[in-house]
């Protein structure tokens, strides 16, 4: 990884799979994407992902650590491919779907792929709860019923 310092954002790969991920063009492009915005005031996706990896590394989660790191590395990798109109309307697939598609080139674990593909919906429920003070449990169950 000759160019790791250019896009590492403090991320040190720990497994062969993580090395493959962080060495990929998709990871480099995905991590270098972004400006400060709602939900991600830090700007570049790599700063966000590096912060998540740092938080995971501080915890003692031996049973979940490897999977959490993979989810963190891949959950926003598709943001750079997401397209919007000038008015802000989504023109492409949502970033979570694009991230899941890219993640499939590295992972076969459907439960991890499902988390990556639906992760932004969790944030949507959180935002609506904060805004309205109400939680739609039926909609939540309908949305996430496919996740094991």
C-alpha positions as CSV (number, residue, x, y, z in Angstrom):
1,X,0.0,0.0,0.0
2,X,2.3,2.6,-1.2
3,X,-0.3,5.4,-1.2
4,X,-1.9,4.5,2.1
5,X,-1.1,7.8,3.7
6,X,-3.1,9.6,0.9
7,X,-6.4,8.0,1.9
8,X,-5.9,6.1,5.2
9,X,-7.6,8.6,7.5
10,X,-6.0,6.8,10.4
11,X,-7.3,3.4,9.2
12,X,-4.8,0.6,9.6
13,X,-6.0,-2.6,8.0
14,X,-5.7,-5.7,10.2
15,X,-6.7,-8.6,7.9
16,X,-6.0,-9.7,4.3
17,X,-9.6,-8.7,3.5
18,X,-9.2,-5.2,5.0
19,X,-6.0,-4.8,3.0
20,X,-7.9,-5.7,-0.2
21,X,-10.6,-3.2,0.7
22,X,-8.4,-0.3,1.6
23,X,-6.1,-1.0,-1.4
24,X,-9.0,-0.8,-3.9
25,X,-9.8,2.1,-6.2
26,X,-13.4,2.1,-4.9
27,X,-12.2,2.6,-1.3
28,X,-9.9,5.4,-2.3
29,X,-12.6,7.2,-4.3
30,X,-15.2,6.6,-1.7
31,X,-13.1,7.8,1.2
32,X,-12.0,11.0,-0.6
33,X,-15.5,12.0,-1.4
34,X,-17.5,14.6,0.4
35,X,-17.9,18.1,1.8
36,X,-19.4,19.0,5.2
37,X,-23.2,18.4,5.1
38,X,-26.1,17.4,7.3
39,X,-25.4,14.0,8.9
40,X,-21.7,14.3,8.1
41,X,-20.3,17.6,9.3
42,X,-16.8,16.2,9.1
43,X,-16.9,16.3,5.3
44,X,-14.9,13.5,3.6
45,X,-16.3,10.0,4.0
46,X,-12.8,8.8,5.1
47,X,-12.9,11.1,8.2
48,X,-16.2,9.6,9.2
49,X,-15.1,6.0,8.6
50,X,-11.8,6.6,10.4
51,X,-13.8,7.9,13.4
52,X,-16.0,4.8,13.4
53,X,-12.9,2.5,13.2
54,X,-11.3,4.4,16.1
55,X,-14.5,4.0,18.2
56,X,-14.7,0.3,17.4
57,X,-11.0,-0.2,18.3
58,X,-11.5,1.4,21.7
59,X,-14.2,-1.1,22.7
60,X,-13.7,-4.7,23.9
61,X,-16.0,-6.4,21.4
62,X,-14.0,-9.6,20.5
63,X,-17.1,-11.3,19.1
64,X,-18.1,-8.4,16.9
65,X,-15.0,-6.4,16.2
66,X,-14.0,-7.9,12.8
67,X,-17.6,-7.6,11.4
68,X,-18.1,-4.1,12.7
69,X,-14.8,-3.0,11.1
70,X,-15.9,-4.4,7.8
71,X,-19.3,-2.7,8.0
72,X,-17.6,0.6,8.9
73,X,-15.1,0.3,6.0
74,X,-17.8,-0.4,3.5
75,X,-21.1,1.3,4.6
76,X,-20.5,4.6,2.8
77,X,-18.1,3.5,0.0
78,X,-20.8,4.1,-2.6
79,X,-21.5,7.8,-1.8
80,X,-19.2,9.0,-4.5
81,X,-21.3,7.3,-7.1
82,X,-24.6,8.8,-5.9
83,X,-26.0,11.4,-8.2
84,X,-28.5,14.3,-7.4
85,X,-30.2,16.9,-9.6
86,X,-29.6,20.5,-9.1
87,X,-32.6,20.6,-6.8
88,X,-31.2,17.8,-4.7
89,X,-33.4,15.0,-6.0
90,X,-31.8,11.6,-6.1
91,X,-31.1,10.6,-9.7
92,X,-29.2,7.3,-9.0
93,X,-29.7,4.5,-6.5
94,X,-29.3,5.5,-2.9
95,X,-25.7,5.4,-1.6
96,X,-26.5,2.5,0.8
97,X,-27.6,0.3,-2.2
98,X,-24.5,1.4,-4.2
99,X,-22.3,0.6,-1.1
100,X,-23.9,-2.8,-0.8
101,X,-23.2,-3.5,-4.5
102,X,-19.5,-2.6,-4.1
103,X,-19.3,-4.5,-0.8
104,X,-20.4,-7.7,-2.7
105,X,-17.1,-7.6,-4.4
106,X,-15.4,-8.2,-1.0
107,X,-18.0,-10.0,1.1
108,X,-20.3,-13.0,0.8
109,X,-21.9,-12.7,4.3
110,X,-25.6,-11.7,3.5
111,X,-26.2,-10.4,7.1
112,X,-23.3,-7.9,6.7
113,X,-24.4,-6.9,3.2
114,X,-28.0,-6.3,4.5
115,X,-26.7,-4.0,7.2
116,X,-24.6,-2.1,4.7
117,X,-27.6,-1.9,2.3
118,X,-30.0,-0.6,4.9
119,X,-27.9,1.5,7.2
120,X,-29.1,4.9,6.1
121,X,-32.7,3.9,6.9
122,X,-31.8,3.6,10.5
123,X,-30.6,7.2,10.4
124,X,-33.8,8.2,8.7
125,X,-35.9,6.7,11.6
126,X,-33.7,8.5,14.1
127,X,-34.1,11.8,12.3
128,X,-37.9,11.4,12.2
129,X,-38.0,10.4,15.9
130,X,-36.0,13.5,16.8
131,X,-38.2,15.8,14.6
132,X,-41.6,14.4,15.5
133,X,-41.0,12.7,18.9
134,X,-42.8,9.6,17.5
135,X,-41.5,6.2,16.5
136,X,-43.3,4.3,13.8
137,X,-42.7,0.7,15.0
138,X,-44.9,-0.9,12.3
139,X,-42.9,0.9,9.5
140,X,-39.6,0.0,11.3
141,X,-40.6,-3.7,11.3
142,X,-41.7,-3.6,7.7
143,X,-38.4,-1.9,6.7
144,X,-36.1,-4.1,8.6
145,X,-37.9,-7.4,8.5
146,X,-35.3,-8.8,6.0
147,X,-32.5,-8.4,8.5
148,X,-31.6,-11.4,10.6
